[in-house]
Amino acid sequence: AGGGILNNGGSLTLEDVTVQSCQAIGKGDSLINEHTTLDALGGGIASLGATGNVNVTDSILTANTALGGNGGNFNNGAGSSARGGSIYFEGSALSINSSRVEDSSAIGGNGGNQDQNGQTNGGFGGVAQGGGIWIGSGAATVDKTTFKSTVATGGNSGTGGNGANPGGGADGGALYSVGNTTITNSTFHLAGATGGNGEGRRSGLDHRKNHV
């Protein structure tokens, strides 16, 4: 969590700062029949805990990525999820003013592949949420801020002899919020959310499912 900056329940203030080309990298399933994924949270900044406060003013967050890990090549080996390409926020208050969030992405991990012979399943694709920002709690205000070329891309499921699990869903190409968020005087440009494919079997029909 927090490829560039990790705020673990404290107060973080950025003024006239650039956070660029940072990554948070998750881990897919690595043990058979055990859920061992670790999600990628906040490629640029992650704020964790109920008491965190983050203030961003006159700053640029660009080319940051939350990248889920791919699942192992065994039955149901799931890819991990990715949340918040530039910012992942849990906490008390988030304030973003006169700033830019650009060229940022949340990319879910791909599910693991299985041989087409046998009753095995390809793994789930990882979910992607908030190509620019993910807000999970607290109150957030965004003012005079531009979101440009931010994307959330769900991971593809793996192939299997029996079939495949679904591809990962994608939500909030620019911003995903389950908190209380107020946005004023801001621009969203070239944002996108694209779900992953359900790959199905290697042979025969290739069944694909998109979640957007």
Summary of the structure (lengths in Angstrom):
residues: 212
radius of gyration: 17.7
end to end distance: 24.7
largest distance: 57.0
contacts: 956
relative contact order: 0.18
helix: 0%
strand: 41%
